[in-house]
Amino acid sequence: MVKLDKIYTRGGDSGQTSLVDGSRVDKNSQRLNAIGDIDEANAILGLAKISLDDGSQNLREVLLKIQNDLCDLGADLATPGADREDGSLRIQKQQVERLEQEIDDMNILLKPLTSFVLPGGSHSATWLHLARTIVRRAERSAVSLASQETINQMAIMYLNRLSDLLFVMARLANDFGNSDELWEPGKFGGRS
């Protein structure tokens, strides 16, 4: 269990922060950008969770698991290296597989798509779509970090599956896809 006795440390006042191994990095480093994007995604998921209607307890429980996973993911990226056997908190294959199972279980409840879905419909679906876009940004940040330093590849896989799951959850929140707003290519003069 994590114990925080003091909220401020003054250690970051010079524009650097400490990683799990004690090394210091600039707060604008690619590693901290990725961690920040994950933190932002987690906060948006909190908004999505409280926006769900009373009949969405299952979705709330899934989002709570994801929020915990995102804290694990932040800790993973705050620990240099990629060794999943060194005792460090790392995203594991079973976490990715759990997301895949959730996607499969939820997607069978939805009718097949005939077009791209526009972010919208219900309030909660819109929050889930926004969370999806932030997770995609976090994924891009993690991929950029991986091009500079060795990281746990499961972290990237997790973010990739998570954005897919959030898309499916947004459709569920839109009355099982019945309230999805679909893209109609060229409908408003987009073609010459």
C-alpha positions as CSV (number, residue, x, y, z in Angstrom):
1,M,0.0,0.0,0.0
2,V,1.2,3.5,-0.8
3,K,1.4,5.9,2.1
4,L,1.7,9.6,1.5
5,D,2.6,11.6,4.6
6,K,3.2,14.9,2.9
7,I,1.6,16.2,-0.3
8,Y,4.3,18.7,-1.3
9,T,8.0,17.9,-1.2
10,R,9.5,20.9,-3.0
11,G,11.5,18.4,-4.9
12,G,10.0,19.5,-8.2
13,D,10.5,23.2,-7.8
14,S,13.5,23.2,-10.1
15,G,11.5,21.6,-13.0
16,Q,12.6,18.0,-12.3
17,T,10.9,15.1,-10.6
18,S,12.1,11.7,-9.3
19,L,11.3,8.4,-10.9
20,V,10.7,5.2,-8.9
21,D,14.4,4.3,-9.0
22,G,15.4,7.7,-7.6
23,S,16.7,9.1,-10.9
24,R,15.7,12.7,-11.8
25,V,14.1,13.7,-15.0
26,D,12.9,17.0,-16.5
27,K,9.1,17.5,-16.1
28,N,8.8,18.1,-19.8
29,S,10.5,14.8,-20.7
30,Q,8.7,12.3,-23.0
31,R,8.4,9.9,-20.0
32,L,6.6,12.6,-17.9
33,N,4.4,13.6,-20.9
34,A,3.2,9.9,-21.2
35,I,2.6,9.7,-17.5
36,G,0.7,13.0,-17.6
37,D,-1.5,11.8,-20.4
38,I,-2.3,8.6,-18.5
39,D,-3.2,10.7,-15.4
40,E,-5.4,12.9,-17.6
41,A,-7.2,9.9,-19.0
42,N,-7.7,8.6,-15.5
43,A,-9.3,11.9,-14.4
44,I,-11.7,11.9,-17.4
45,L,-12.6,8.3,-16.6
46,G,-13.7,9.5,-13.2
47,L,-16.1,12.0,-14.9
48,A,-17.3,9.3,-17.3
49,K,-17.9,7.0,-14.3
50,I,-20.1,9.5,-12.4
51,S,-22.0,10.4,-15.5
52,L,-23.3,6.9,-16.0
53,D,-27.0,6.2,-15.2
54,D,-28.1,4.0,-12.3
55,G,-28.4,1.0,-14.5
56,S,-24.8,1.0,-15.5
57,Q,-23.2,-0.6,-12.4
58,N,-21.3,-3.1,-14.5
59,L,-19.7,-0.2,-16.6
60,R,-18.8,1.6,-13.4
61,E,-17.1,-1.5,-12.0
62,V,-15.1,-1.9,-15.3
63,L,-14.1,1.8,-15.2
64,L,-12.9,1.4,-11.5
65,K,-10.7,-1.5,-12.5
66,I,-9.3,0.5,-15.4
67,Q,-8.6,3.5,-13.2
68,N,-6.6,1.2,-10.9
69,D,-4.8,-0.2,-13.9
70,L,-3.9,3.3,-15.1
71,C,-2.3,4.0,-11.7
72,D,-0.3,0.7,-12.3
73,L,0.6,1.9,-15.8
74,G,1.8,5.3,-14.5
75,A,4.0,3.5,-11.9
76,D,5.2,1.2,-14.7
77,L,6.3,4.1,-16.9
78,A,7.8,5.9,-13.8
79,T,10.1,2.9,-13.4
80,P,12.8,2.9,-16.1
81,G,13.4,-0.3,-18.0
82,A,11.0,-3.0,-19.1
83,D,11.7,-6.1,-17.0
84,R,8.5,-7.6,-15.8
85,E,10.4,-10.0,-13.5
86,D,12.3,-7.4,-11.4
87,G,9.5,-7.0,-8.8
88,S,8.5,-3.6,-10.1
89,L,4.8,-2.8,-10.7
90,R,4.3,-3.5,-14.4
91,I,1.3,-3.9,-16.6
92,Q,0.9,-7.6,-17.2
93,K,-0.4,-9.7,-20.0
94,Q,-3.5,-10.7,-18.0
95,Q,-4.5,-7.0,-17.7
96,V,-4.5,-6.7,-21.5
97,E,-6.4,-10.0,-21.8
98,R,-9.0,-8.8,-19.3
99,L,-9.6,-5.7,-21.6
100,E,-9.9,-8.0,-24.6
101,Q,-12.5,-10.1,-22.8
102,E,-14.5,-7.0,-21.7
103,I,-14.5,-5.8,-25.4
104,D,-15.7,-9.2,-26.6
105,D,-18.4,-9.5,-23.9
106,M,-19.7,-6.0,-24.5
107,N,-19.5,-5.9,-28.3
108,I,-21.8,-8.9,-28.7
109,L,-24.6,-6.7,-27.2
110,L,-24.2,-4.2,-30.0
111,K,-25.5,-4.2,-33.6
112,P,-22.8,-4.1,-36.3
113,L,-21.6,-0.6,-37.4
114,T,-22.5,0.7,-40.8
115,S,-20.4,3.9,-40.5
116,F,-18.0,5.7,-38.2
117,V,-19.6,6.8,-34.9
118,L,-19.5,10.5,-34.1
119,P,-18.7,11.4,-30.5
120,G,-22.0,12.3,-28.9
121,G,-25.4,10.8,-28.2
122,S,-25.7,10.6,-24.4
123,H,-23.8,12.6,-21.9
124,S,-21.9,9.6,-20.5
125,A,-21.1,8.3,-24.0
126,T,-19.6,11.6,-24.9
127,W,-17.3,11.5,-21.8
128,L,-16.3,7.9,-22.8
129,H,-15.5,9.1,-26.3
130,L,-13.4,12.0,-24.8
131,A,-11.6,9.5,-22.6
132,R,-10.9,7.3,-25.7
133,T,-9.2,10.2,-27.4
134,I,-7.1,11.0,-24.4
135,V,-6.1,7.4,-24.1
136,R,-5.1,7.5,-27.8
137,R,-2.9,10.5,-27.0
138,A,-1.4,8.6,-24.1
139,E,-0.7,5.7,-26.4
140,R,1.1,8.0,-28.9
141,S,3.1,9.4,-26.0
142,A,4.1,6.0,-24.8
143,V,5.1,5.0,-28.3
144,S,7.2,8.1,-28.6
145,L,8.8,7.2,-25.2
146,A,9.4,3.6,-26.5
147,S,11.3,5.1,-29.5
148,Q,13.7,6.8,-27.1
149,E,14.0,4.3,-24.2
150,T,13.1,0.8,-23.4
151,I,9.7,0.4,-21.8
152,N,7.3,-2.5,-21.0
153,Q,5.5,-3.2,-24.3
154,M,2.5,-4.4,-22.4
155,A,1.9,-0.7,-21.5
156,I,1.4,0.2,-25.1
157,M,-0.8,-2.9,-25.7
158,Y,-2.9,-2.0,-22.7
159,L,-3.5,1.6,-24.0
160,N,-4.3,0.3,-27.4
161,R,-7.0,-2.2,-26.1
162,L,-8.3,0.4,-23.6
163,S,-9.2,2.9,-26.4
164,D,-11.1,0.1,-28.2
165,L,-12.9,-0.8,-25.0
166,L,-13.9,2.8,-24.3
167,F,-15.3,3.0,-27.8
168,V,-17.5,-0.1,-27.1
169,M,-18.5,1.3,-23.7
170,A,-19.5,4.6,-25.3
171,R,-21.8,2.7,-27.7
172,L,-23.3,0.8,-24.8
173,A,-23.9,4.0,-23.0
174,N,-25.7,5.2,-26.1
175,D,-28.6,2.8,-25.5
176,F,-26.6,-0.2,-26.8
177,G,-25.7,1.7,-29.9
178,N,-29.3,2.7,-30.7
179,S,-28.5,6.4,-30.0
180,D,-25.2,6.4,-31.8
181,E,-24.8,9.4,-34.2
182,L,-23.2,8.1,-37.4
183,W,-21.0,9.9,-39.8
184,E,-22.7,10.6,-43.1
185,P,-19.8,11.3,-45.5
186,G,-20.3,14.4,-47.7
187,K,-23.8,15.0,-46.4
188,F,-23.2,18.7,-45.7
189,G,-21.2,19.6,-48.8
190,G,-17.9,17.8,-48.2
191,R,-17.7,16.6,-51.8
192,S,-17.0,18.7,-54.9
